[in-house]
């Protein structure tokens, strides 16, 4: 039995299967029929078209591959706009820890990709008492922009 457990452990470290992102409070989850790389390119275009910028990108897939571990493609893409950064900073210094707001791209088992994100209204909710109605207004505007970006990316 011990050898069987050891064999399972060895085999399981060399690959991983795709897991979909389940809908949850404060998240938008959009399944697509696009391959991962296409969705990533389309997201980048949509971000720019909406007047925002890709500020950060991170994902474990390449580093895992270099270690001999195959995992599905996934990438966290931080998106923001300096106008909102300055505006929110003036309302709540603490809230800026949440910027940039992130999109999450995941490759699904069938080769398609899913786009997910926490809505800016959800992300900035813990700071509403400090930032007041002006922060609520900024978050609502960002909700609209992020939905437009997501819709354009998955279209």
C-alpha angles and dihedrals in degrees: 000000000000091000091051090053091048091050091051091050093050094047095045094056093061098062144011133202127236117263122197122229110247120220112259139168112300095010133109114208119189121184116205139188090228125110114247097256092049092051090049091052092045091049091052091051093046091050091054093043090055092053097255132114136226101244101174140011129189137164137157099221100093095043091047091050090053087056092052095258119127115208130163117271114269134161137183110214118195113210130185147137126231092227089062092041093058092041095050093042088058090054102041126002090194092055091065089075084078095058128133097044109220138230117202120211118194131182114230127216092257093056095258123115136232127214117210136170143165109246114249089236089059093043094051096038095100089061099049095101090055097038097039127193093332091061089046089053092049091049091050090051089049090049089057093047095047091049089051090050092048094046091050092047095052095040 
